[in-house]
Amino acid sequence: MSSPDSLARLEATIAARRGADPDSSYVAKLNARGLGKIAQKLGEEATETVIAALTQDRKELVGEAADLIFHLMVLLGAKDVPLAEVLAELDRREGTSGIAEKASRPRD
């Protein structure tokens, strides 16, 4: 069964495999293909997750959500953004209305 440590273990595994042989590691293969490919895969997984939510069963959605989280973590690793930084941002937002939080962001 999964635990809060599951994401920490996944992050460590992704970090360890980034420099592996691309012929033996999917993570290494993605990283070797560059940030654009990693971002593309994340986008594909996001789309597949949405489709599963709208048209598939629960098991399909769970699988696609796992793929989405995995590819997000590969992207974060490639950009040297630790998961702890993302979690800290979520903690910072806790208790704040989503509408209020969005309104507080600088406008471009």
A tleap script that builds the chain and sets N, CA, C and O, in Angstrom:
source leaprc.protein.ff14SB
mol = sequence {
  NMET SER SER PRO ASP SER LEU ALA ARG LEU
  GLU ALA THR ILE ALA ALA ARG ARG GLY ALA
  ASP PRO ASP SER SER TYR VAL ALA LYS LEU
  ASN ALA ARG GLY LEU GLY LYS ILE ALA GLN
  LYS LEU GLY GLU GLU ALA THR GLU THR VAL
  ILE ALA ALA LEU THR GLN ASP ARG LYS GLU
  LEU VAL GLY GLU ALA ALA ASP LEU ILE PHE
  HIE LEU MET VAL LEU LEU GLY ALA LYS ASP
  VAL PRO LEU ALA GLU VAL LEU ALA GLU LEU
  ASP ARG ARG GLU GLY THR SER GLY ILE ALA
  GLU LYS ALA SER ARG PRO ARG CASP
}
set mol.1.N position { 0.843 -1.185 0.000 }
set mol.1.CA position { 0.000 0.000 0.000 }
set mol.1.C position { 0.885 1.243 0.000 }
set mol.1.O position { 1.968 1.247 0.585 }
set mol.2.N position { 0.416 2.281 -0.654 }
set mol.2.CA position { 1.170 3.523 -0.755 }
set mol.2.C position { 1.134 4.288 0.553 }
set mol.2.O position { 0.236 4.117 1.377 }
set mol.3.N position { 2.119 5.121 0.714 }
set mol.3.CA position { 2.220 5.973 1.894 }
set mol.3.C position { 2.717 7.343 1.445 }
set mol.3.O position { 3.082 7.520 0.283 }
set mol.4.N position { 2.733 8.313 2.360 }
set mol.4.CA position { 3.292 9.625 1.983 }
set mol.4.C position { 4.733 9.531 1.494 }
set mol.4.O position { 5.208 10.402 0.766 }
set mol.5.N position { 5.425 8.468 1.900 }
set mol.5.CA position { 6.809 8.299 1.463 }
set mol.5.C position { 6.919 7.818 0.018 }
set mol.5.O position { 8.010 7.829 -0.553 }
set mol.6.N position { 5.811 7.398 -0.575 }
set mol.6.CA position { 5.838 6.893 -1.951 }
set mol.6.C position { 6.404 7.928 -2.914 }
set mol.6.O position { 7.213 7.605 -3.783 }
set mol.7.N position { 5.973 9.173 -2.753 }
set mol.7.CA position { 6.465 10.223 -3.655 }
set mol.7.C position { 7.936 10.518 -3.413 }
set mol.7.O position { 8.673 10.792 -4.359 }
set mol.8.N position { 8.370 10.466 -2.167 }
set mol.8.CA position { 9.794 10.679 -1.868 }
set mol.8.C position { 10.639 9.564 -2.478 }
set mol.8.O position { 11.711 9.823 -3.026 }
set mol.9.N position { 10.161 8.335 -2.386 }
set mol.9.CA position { 10.889 7.211 -3.004 }
set mol.9.C position { 10.917 7.359 -4.521 }
set mol.9.O position { 11.945 7.120 -5.155 }
set mol.10.N position { 9.789 7.752 -5.098 }
set mol.10.CA position { 9.735 7.953 -6.545 }
set mol.10.C position { 10.703 9.057 -6.961 }
set mol.10.O position { 11.420 8.913 -7.951 }
set mol.11.N position { 10.726 10.141 -6.221 }
set mol.11.CA position { 11.642 11.240 -6.534 }
set mol.11.C position { 13.093 10.757 -6.504 }
set mol.11.O position { 13.878 11.106 -7.386 }
set mol.12.N position { 13.451 9.963 -5.504 }
set mol.12.CA position { 14.816 9.438 -5.397 }
set mol.12.C position { 15.136 8.494 -6.546 }
set mol.12.O position { 16.243 8.527 -7.083 }
set mol.13.N position { 14.194 7.664 -6.925 }
set mol.13.CA position { 14.399 6.734 -8.037 }
set mol.13.C position { 14.605 7.500 -9.343 }
set mol.13.O position { 15.497 7.178 -10.127 }
set mol.14.N position { 13.776 8.512 -9.567 }
set mol.14.CA position { 13.912 9.328 -10.778 }
set mol.14.C position { 15.276 10.005 -10.810 }
set mol.14.O position { 15.934 10.023 -11.850 }
set mol.15.N position { 15.705 10.558 -9.687 }
set mol.15.CA position { 17.013 11.220 -9.617 }
set mol.15.C position { 18.137 10.232 -9.914 }
set mol.15.O position { 19.089 10.564 -10.621 }
set mol.16.N position { 18.027 9.028 -9.378 }
set mol.16.CA position { 19.069 8.024 -9.582 }
set mol.16.C position { 19.133 7.550 -11.029 }
set mol.16.O position { 20.201 7.183 -11.519 }
set mol.17.N position { 18.015 7.558 -11.697 }
set mol.17.CA position { 17.965 7.023 -13.063 }
set mol.17.C position { 18.194 8.068 -14.144 }
set mol.17.O position { 18.373 7.715 -15.310 }
set mol.18.N position { 18.193 9.333 -13.785 }
set mol.18.CA position { 18.369 10.385 -14.801 }
set mol.18.C position { 19.629 10.197 -15.621 }
set mol.18.O position { 19.624 10.428 -16.831 }
set mol.19.N position { 20.703 9.783 -14.982 }
set mol.19.CA position { 21.976 9.635 -15.682 }
set mol.19.C position { 22.274 8.227 -16.140 }
set mol.19.O position { 23.387 7.951 -16.585 }
set mol.20.N position { 21.313 7.330 -16.044 }
set mol.20.CA position { 21.523 5.932 -16.446 }
set mol.20.C position { 21.572 5.815 -17.969 }
set mol.20.O position { 21.412 6.798 -18.693 }
set mol.21.N position { 21.793 4.617 -18.421 }
set mol.21.CA position { 21.815 4.323 -19.852 }
set mol.21.C position { 20.391 4.459 -20.401 }
set mol.21.O position { 19.483 3.775 -19.929 }
set mol.22.N position { 20.187 5.332 -21.391 }
set mol.22.CA position { 18.850 5.503 -21.966 }
set mol.22.C position { 18.244 4.227 -22.554 }
set mol.22.O position { 17.027 4.131 -22.717 }
set mol.23.N position { 19.096 3.247 -22.871 }
set mol.23.CA position { 18.585 1.974 -23.393 }
set mol.23.C position { 18.012 1.092 -22.288 }
set mol.23.O position { 17.293 0.132 -22.563 }
set mol.24.N position { 18.332 1.421 -21.039 }
set mol.24.CA position { 17.867 0.577 -19.940 }
set mol.24.C position { 16.933 1.305 -18.976 }
set mol.24.O position { 16.386 0.685 -18.063 }
set mol.25.N position { 16.742 2.613 -19.165 }
set mol.25.CA position { 15.920 3.394 -18.239 }
set mol.25.C position { 15.039 4.374 -19.005 }
set mol.25.O position { 15.524 5.186 -19.793 }
set mol.26.N position { 13.745 4.281 -18.757 }
set mol.26.CA position { 12.798 5.214 -19.383 }
set mol.26.C position { 13.067 6.643 -18.925 }
set mol.26.O position { 12.998 7.572 -19.730 }
set mol.27.N position { 13.373 6.831 -17.644 }
set mol.27.CA position { 13.677 8.165 -17.130 }
set mol.27.C position { 14.900 8.738 -17.840 }
set mol.27.O position { 14.889 9.895 -18.260 }
set mol.28.N position { 15.945 7.938 -17.976 }
set mol.28.CA position { 17.150 8.392 -18.671 }
set mol.28.C position { 16.851 8.702 -20.133 }
set mol.28.O position { 17.371 9.671 -20.687 }
set mol.29.N position { 16.017 7.880 -20.753 }
set mol.29.CA position { 15.658 8.100 -22.158 }
set mol.29.C position { 14.925 9.428 -22.326 }
set mol.29.O position { 15.226 10.194 -23.241 }
set mol.30.N position { 13.956 9.702 -21.434 }
set mol.30.CA position { 13.243 10.981 -21.502 }
set mol.30.C position { 14.200 12.149 -21.324 }
set mol.30.O position { 14.147 13.120 -22.078 }
set mol.31.N position { 15.073 12.057 -20.330 }
set mol.31.CA position { 16.016 13.145 -20.076 }
set mol.31.C position { 16.976 13.334 -21.230 }
set mol.31.O position { 17.337 14.466 -21.553 }
set mol.32.N position { 17.397 12.254 -21.857 }
set mol.32.CA position { 18.300 12.353 -23.005 }
set mol.32.C position { 17.620 13.050 -24.183 }
set mol.32.O position { 18.281 13.706 -24.988 }
set mol.33.N position { 16.307 12.908 -24.278 }
set mol.33.CA position { 15.564 13.527 -25.381 }
set mol.33.C position { 15.266 15.000 -25.116 }
set mol.33.O position { 14.865 15.724 -26.026 }
set mol.34.N position { 15.460 15.444 -23.880 }
set mol.34.CA position { 15.369 16.870 -23.587 }
set mol.34.C position { 14.078 17.301 -22.925 }
set mol.34.O position { 13.097 16.560 -22.860 }
set mol.35.N position { 14.118 18.519 -22.442 }
set mol.35.CA position { 13.004 19.095 -21.704 }
set mol.35.C position { 11.731 19.161 -22.545 }
set mol.35.O position { 10.636 18.936 -22.029 }
set mol.36.N position { 11.865 19.464 -23.818 }
set mol.36.CA position { 10.689 19.533 -24.688 }
set mol.36.C position { 9.937 18.216 -24.738 }
set mol.36.O position { 8.706 18.202 -24.697 }
set mol.37.N position { 10.663 17.106 -24.827 }
set mol.37.CA position { 10.026 15.794 -24.879 }
set mol.37.C position { 9.368 15.465 -23.533 }
set mol.37.O position { 8.268 14.913 -23.494 }
set mol.38.N position { 10.042 15.804 -22.444 }
set mol.38.CA position { 9.471 15.558 -21.123 }
set mol.38.C position { 8.172 16.351 -20.972 }
set mol.38.O position { 7.167 15.816 -20.504 }
set mol.39.N position { 8.195 17.605 -21.362 }
set mol.39.CA position { 6.996 18.454 -21.270 }
set mol.39.C position { 5.889 17.910 -22.171 }
set mol.39.O position { 4.720 17.907 -21.784 }
set mol.40.N position { 6.247 17.456 -23.356 }
set mol.40.CA position { 5.257 16.874 -24.269 }
set mol.40.C position { 4.592 15.659 -23.634 }
set mol.40.O position { 3.370 15.522 -23.687 }
set mol.41.N position { 5.389 14.774 -23.034 }
set mol.41.CA position { 4.836 13.574 -22.385 }
set mol.41.C position { 3.920 13.959 -21.232 }
set mol.41.O position { 2.875 13.337 -21.039 }
set mol.42.N position { 4.294 14.970 -20.471 }
set mol.42.CA position { 3.441 15.428 -19.371 }
set mol.42.C position { 2.103 15.912 -19.928 }
set mol.42.O position { 1.049 15.596 -19.375 }
set mol.43.N position { 2.141 16.666 -21.005 }
set mol.43.CA position { 0.911 17.143 -21.630 }
set mol.43.C position { 0.045 15.997 -22.140 }
set mol.43.O position { -1.177 16.020 -21.991 }
set mol.44.N position { 0.680 15.001 -22.737 }
set mol.44.CA position { -0.064 13.833 -23.216 }
set mol.44.C position { -0.739 13.109 -22.057 }
set mol.44.O position { -1.899 12.709 -22.155 }
set mol.45.N position { -0.005 12.944 -20.962 }
set mol.45.CA position { -0.564 12.253 -19.797 }
set mol.45.C position { -1.697 13.067 -19.165 }
set mol.45.O position { -2.674 12.498 -18.678 }
set mol.46.N position { -1.567 14.384 -19.172 }
set mol.46.CA position { -2.646 15.227 -18.642 }
set mol.46.C position { -3.909 15.046 -19.479 }
set mol.46.O position { -5.008 14.920 -18.939 }
set mol.47.N position { -3.748 15.034 -20.785 }
set mol.47.CA position { -4.888 14.833 -21.678 }
set mol.47.C position { -5.514 13.456 -21.461 }
set mol.47.O position { -6.737 13.332 -21.399 }
set mol.48.N position { -4.685 12.432 -21.346 }
set mol.48.CA position { -5.194 11.080 -21.113 }
set mol.48.C position { -5.919 10.978 -19.774 }
set mol.48.O position { -6.892 10.233 -19.652 }
set mol.49.N position { -5.454 11.719 -18.771 }
set mol.49.CA position { -6.117 11.723 -17.471 }
set mol.49.C position { -7.497 12.358 -17.582 }
set mol.49.O position { -8.465 11.849 -17.015 }
set mol.50.N position { -7.590 13.452 -18.299 }
set mol.50.CA position { -8.885 14.116 -18.502 }
set mol.50.C position { -9.841 13.185 -19.242 }
set mol.50.O position { -11.002 13.049 -18.855 }
set mol.51.N position { -9.361 12.551 -20.292 }
set mol.51.CA position { -10.209 11.636 -21.062 }
set mol.51.C position { -10.684 10.484 -20.180 }
set mol.51.O position { -11.853 10.098 -20.226 }
set mol.52.N position { -9.772 9.940 -19.378 }
set mol.52.CA position { -10.153 8.844 -18.487 }
set mol.52.C position { -11.202 9.303 -17.481 }
set mol.52.O position { -12.122 8.552 -17.154 }
set mol.53.N position { -11.070 10.513 -16.997 }
set mol.53.CA position { -12.045 11.038 -16.029 }
set mol.53.C position { -13.423 11.167 -16.659 }
set mol.53.O position { -14.439 10.968 -15.992 }
set mol.54.N position { -13.456 11.495 -17.930 }
set mol.54.CA position { -14.731 11.727 -18.602 }
set mol.54.C position { -15.340 10.479 -19.223 }
set mol.54.O position { -16.560 10.394 -19.366 }
set mol.55.N position { -14.506 9.506 -19.596 }
set mol.55.CA position { -15.038 8.394 -20.389 }
set mol.55.C position { -14.703 7.001 -19.878 }
set mol.55.O position { -15.310 6.030 -20.328 }
set mol.56.N position { -13.779 6.874 -18.974 }
set mol.56.CA position { -13.320 5.539 -18.574 }
set mol.56.C position { -13.780 5.194 -17.160 }
set mol.56.O position { -14.453 5.976 -16.488 }
set mol.57.N position { -13.395 4.007 -16.741 }
set mol.57.CA position { -13.733 3.587 -15.390 }
set mol.57.C position { -12.691 4.073 -14.385 }
set mol.57.O position { -11.656 4.626 -14.759 }
set mol.58.N position { -12.977 3.862 -13.131 }
set mol.58.CA position { -12.127 4.318 -12.036 }
set mol.58.C position { -10.684 3.794 -12.169 }
set mol.58.O position { -9.731 4.550 -11.980 }
set mol.59.N position { -10.529 2.512 -12.492 }
set mol.59.CA position { -9.196 1.917 -12.614 }
set mol.59.C position { -8.373 2.630 -13.686 }
set mol.59.O position { -7.182 2.879 -13.497 }
set mol.60.N position { -9.006 2.954 -14.803 }
set mol.60.CA position { -8.319 3.671 -15.879 }
set mol.60.C position { -7.882 5.058 -15.405 }
set mol.60.O position { -6.765 5.486 -15.694 }
set mol.61.N position { -8.744 5.754 -14.688 }
set mol.61.CA position { -8.403 7.079 -14.164 }
set mol.61.C position { -7.232 6.998 -13.184 }
set mol.61.O position { -6.321 7.824 -13.232 }
set mol.62.N position { -7.259 6.012 -12.305 }
set mol.62.CA position { -6.162 5.844 -11.346 }
set mol.62.C position { -4.841 5.618 -12.075 }
set mol.62.O position { -3.822 6.206 -11.714 }
set mol.63.N position { -4.858 4.776 -13.090 }
set mol.63.CA position { -3.641 4.516 -13.857 }
set mol.63.C position { -3.123 5.745 -14.574 }
set mol.63.O position { -1.921 6.014 -14.569 }
set mol.64.N position { -4.022 6.487 -15.187 }
set mol.64.CA position { -3.609 7.714 -15.892 }
set mol.64.C position { -3.122 8.778 -14.911 }
set mol.64.O position { -2.168 9.498 -15.205 }
set mol.65.N position { -3.761 8.883 -13.759 }
set mol.65.CA position { -3.309 9.845 -12.743 }
set mol.65.C position { -1.907 9.492 -12.258 }
set mol.65.O position { -1.086 10.382 -12.032 }
set mol.66.N position { -1.627 8.199 -12.096 }
set mol.66.CA position { -0.284 7.773 -11.697 }
set mol.66.C position { 0.740 8.147 -12.769 }
set mol.66.O position { 1.833 8.617 -12.453 }
set mol.67.N position { 0.381 7.937 -14.037 }
set mol.67.CA position { 1.277 8.326 -15.134 }
set mol.67.C position { 1.527 9.830 -15.125 }
set mol.67.O position { 2.652 10.280 -15.340 }
set mol.68.N position { 0.479 10.598 -14.876 }
set mol.68.CA position { 0.599 12.054 -14.844 }
set mol.68.C position { 1.543 12.501 -13.737 }
set mol.68.O position { 2.423 13.330 -13.967 }
set mol.69.N position { 1.367 11.958 -12.544 }
set mol.69.CA position { 2.238 12.321 -11.418 }
set mol.69.C position { 3.676 11.921 -11.711 }
set mol.69.O position { 4.600 12.691 -11.448 }
set mol.70.N position { 3.872 10.731 -12.250 }
set mol.70.CA position { 5.218 10.278 -12.596 }
set mol.70.C position { 5.894 11.248 -13.555 }
set mol.70.O position { 7.025 11.673 -13.320 }
set mol.71.N position { 5.202 11.597 -14.637 }
set mol.71.CA position { 5.812 12.481 -15.634 }
set mol.71.C position { 6.017 13.893 -15.091 }
set mol.71.O position { 6.980 14.559 -15.470 }
set mol.72.N position { 5.141 14.359 -14.220 }
set mol.72.CA position { 5.364 15.652 -13.562 }
set mol.72.C position { 6.641 15.601 -12.734 }
set mol.72.O position { 7.429 16.547 -12.742 }
set mol.73.N position { 6.843 14.510 -12.028 }
set mol.73.CA position { 8.047 14.398 -11.209 }
set mol.73.C position { 9.310 14.279 -12.052 }
set mol.73.O position { 10.369 14.756 -11.644 }
set mol.74.N position { 9.215 13.649 -13.224 }
set mol.74.CA position { 10.356 13.622 -14.138 }
set mol.74.C position { 10.684 15.048 -14.583 }
set mol.74.O position { 11.851 15.436 -14.623 }
set mol.75.N position { 9.653 15.824 -14.915 }
set mol.75.CA position { 9.853 17.215 -15.331 }
set mol.75.C position { 10.454 18.045 -14.200 }
set mol.75.O position { 11.400 18.800 -14.420 }
set mol.76.N position { 9.912 17.909 -12.997 }
set mol.76.CA position { 10.467 18.650 -11.858 }
set mol.76.C position { 11.930 18.295 -11.644 }
set mol.76.O position { 12.755 19.173 -11.387 }
set mol.77.N position { 12.255 17.008 -11.748 }
set mol.77.CA position { 13.648 16.585 -11.592 }
set mol.77.C position { 14.552 17.175 -12.655 }
set mol.77.O position { 15.671 17.598 -12.362 }
set mol.78.N position { 14.072 17.204 -13.886 }
set mol.78.CA position { 14.864 17.762 -14.986 }
set mol.78.C position { 15.126 19.246 -14.791 }
set mol.78.O position { 16.139 19.771 -15.252 }
set mol.79.N position { 14.211 19.920 -14.107 }
set mol.79.CA position { 14.363 21.357 -13.838 }
set mol.79.C position { 14.969 21.627 -12.459 }
set mol.79.O position { 15.029 22.776 -12.023 }
set mol.80.N position { 15.416 20.575 -11.774 }
set mol.80.CA position { 16.009 20.685 -10.436 }
set mol.80.C position { 15.081 21.376 -9.442 }
set mol.80.O position { 15.521 22.185 -8.624 }
set mol.81.N position { 13.804 21.050 -9.523 }
set mol.81.CA position { 12.812 21.559 -8.580 }
set mol.81.C position { 12.439 20.401 -7.659 }
set mol.81.O position { 11.790 19.453 -8.101 }
set mol.82.N position { 12.834 20.460 -6.395 }
set mol.82.CA position { 12.497 19.360 -5.499 }
set mol.82.C position { 11.006 19.336 -5.185 }
set mol.82.O position { 10.357 20.377 -5.093 }
set mol.83.N position { 10.481 18.132 -5.025 }
set mol.83.CA position { 9.077 17.973 -4.681 }
set mol.83.C position { 8.751 18.741 -3.395 }
set mol.83.O position { 7.651 19.275 -3.254 }
set mol.84.N position { 9.686 18.796 -2.475 }
set mol.84.CA position { 9.463 19.521 -1.219 }
set mol.84.C position { 9.113 20.983 -1.474 }
set mol.84.O position { 8.342 21.573 -0.718 }
set mol.85.N position { 9.662 21.565 -2.515 }
set mol.85.CA position { 9.357 22.956 -2.844 }
set mol.85.C position { 7.906 23.101 -3.309 }
set mol.85.O position { 7.233 24.071 -2.960 }
set mol.86.N position { 7.433 22.145 -4.089 }
set mol.86.CA position { 6.043 22.150 -4.549 }
set mol.86.C position { 5.105 21.928 -3.359 }
set mol.86.O position { 4.082 22.600 -3.230 }
set mol.87.N position { 5.466 20.985 -2.502 }
set mol.87.CA position { 4.642 20.714 -1.322 }
set mol.87.C position { 4.596 21.922 -0.389 }
set mol.87.O position { 3.559 22.206 0.209 }
set mol.88.N position { 5.718 22.634 -0.264 }
set mol.88.CA position { 5.740 23.848 0.560 }
set mol.88.C position { 4.805 24.904 -0.018 }
set mol.88.O position { 4.152 25.630 0.733 }
set mol.89.N position { 4.733 24.998 -1.332 }
set mol.89.CA position { 3.816 25.948 -1.964 }
set mol.89.C position { 2.367 25.557 -1.688 }
set mol.89.O position { 1.525 26.417 -1.432 }
set mol.90.N position { 2.082 24.267 -1.742 }
set mol.90.CA position { 0.732 23.812 -1.391 }
set mol.90.C position { 0.409 24.131 0.067 }
set mol.90.O position { -0.700 24.559 0.386 }
set mol.91.N position { 1.381 23.920 0.942 }
set mol.91.CA position { 1.187 24.264 2.363 }
set mol.91.C position { 0.919 25.755 2.534 }
set mol.91.O position { 0.065 26.156 3.325 }
set mol.92.N position { 1.661 26.576 1.780 }
set mol.92.CA position { 1.490 28.026 1.873 }
set mol.92.C position { 0.078 28.427 1.478 }
set mol.92.O position { -0.501 29.350 2.052 }
set mol.93.N position { -0.468 27.730 0.497 }
set mol.93.CA position { -1.806 28.060 -0.004 }
set mol.93.C position { -2.930 27.491 0.864 }
set mol.93.O position { -4.082 27.906 0.737 }
set mol.94.N position { -2.605 26.559 1.730 }
set mol.94.CA position { -3.632 25.898 2.535 }
set mol.94.C position { -4.427 26.925 3.338 }
set mol.94.O position { -3.860 27.824 3.958 }
set mol.95.N position { -5.723 26.776 3.315 }
set mol.95.CA position { -6.586 27.675 4.072 }
set mol.95.C position { -6.924 28.950 3.335 }
set mol.95.O position { -7.656 29.793 3.855 }
set mol.96.N position { -6.399 29.106 2.127 }
set mol.96.CA position { -6.686 30.280 1.321 }
set mol.96.C position { -7.661 29.881 0.231 }
set mol.96.O position { -7.476 28.856 -0.425 }
set mol.97.N position { -8.679 30.666 0.036 }
set mol.97.CA position { -9.622 30.419 -1.045 }
set mol.97.C position { -8.868 30.389 -2.369 }
set mol.97.O position { -7.983 31.211 -2.605 }
set mol.98.N position { -9.220 29.445 -3.228 }
set mol.98.CA position { -8.594 29.384 -4.547 }
set mol.98.C position { -8.804 30.653 -5.338 }
set mol.98.O position { -7.924 31.077 -6.088 }
set mol.99.N position { -9.959 31.259 -5.177 }
set mol.99.CA position { -10.249 32.517 -5.875 }
set mol.99.C position { -9.363 33.629 -5.340 }
set mol.99.O position { -8.801 34.407 -6.111 }
set mol.100.N position { -9.235 33.705 -4.014 }
set mol.100.CA position { -8.391 34.739 -3.407 }
set mol.100.C position { -6.924 34.523 -3.752 }
set mol.100.O position { -6.201 35.484 -4.017 }
set mol.101.N position { -6.473 33.253 -3.751 }
set mol.101.CA position { -5.081 32.964 -4.061 }
set mol.101.C position { -4.761 33.370 -5.499 }
set mol.101.O position { -3.718 33.971 -5.753 }
set mol.102.N position { -5.636 33.053 -6.424 }
set mol.102.CA position { -5.415 33.408 -7.825 }
set mol.102.C position { -5.395 34.921 -8.001 }
set mol.102.O position { -4.585 35.448 -8.764 }
set mol.103.N position { -6.287 35.625 -7.295 }
set mol.103.CA position { -6.353 37.086 -7.399 }
set mol.103.C position { -5.098 37.752 -6.848 }
set mol.103.O position { -4.768 38.870 -7.243 }
set mol.104.N position { -4.387 37.072 -5.931 }
set mol.104.CA position { -3.191 37.662 -5.331 }
set mol.104.C position { -1.958 37.541 -6.201 }
set mol.104.O position { -0.932 38.160 -5.916 }
set mol.105.N position { -2.046 36.751 -7.260 }
set mol.105.CA position { -0.893 36.558 -8.152 }
set mol.105.C position { -0.674 37.804 -8.994 }
set mol.105.O position { -1.630 38.468 -9.395 }
set mol.106.N position { 0.595 38.122 -9.263 }
set mol.106.CA position { 0.869 39.261 -10.154 }
set mol.106.C position { 0.292 39.022 -11.533 }
set mol.106.O position { 0.349 37.907 -12.051 }
set mol.107.N position { -0.252 40.041 -12.116 }
set mol.107.CA position { -0.798 39.938 -13.472 }
set mol.107.C position { 0.290 40.228 -14.479 }
set mol.107.O position { 1.105 41.133 -14.300 }
set mol.108.N position { 0.289 39.439 -15.546 }
set mol.108.CA position { 1.326 39.625 -16.606 }
set mol.108.C position { 0.928 40.714 -17.553 }
set mol.108.O position { 1.662 41.012 -18.496 }
savepdb mol mol.pdb
quit
